[in-house]
Amino acid sequence: MRSHQQTDNRRWLLIFASWLVAAVSSIGSLFFSEVMELVPCILCWYQRIFMFPLAIILLVGLYPLDRRVVNYALPIAIIGLLFTLYHCLLYFGFIPENLQPCSQGVSCADEGMELFGFLPIPLLSLASFSLIILFLLTSRFSK
């Protein structure tokens, strides 16, 4: 009985960590666009489409703990990660400019997409989605 409670506590902490990453990432992206006035590119919008619901879904899954929340959140995080990987490949020049979806407005590979002048925002998104997926998978397979 005690080990079941410990497993649930561990799962709760991992889902909480996933929620925390999603919430900070969502607030951070709003900070970039609303406070720092950085206009998001098309791929940034797609990444937001997958990050914002994660903050809500994971929070709802915490109270009370719903172990099935991983089943709902994981596909969303994986799709968001795929958009982020594509964005990073564009940003670092591995994908040619003619394959960029950002034909109008802000370029997906704009040098202005850096925090503090050296940290690319697409890498922040990559770290966020990767951490969320890692925490969710660890929660799913914890025993």
Helices and strands as residue ranges (DSSP letters): H 2-30, I 31-35, H 42-62, H 69-91, G 97-99, E 114-115, E 119-120, H 121-140
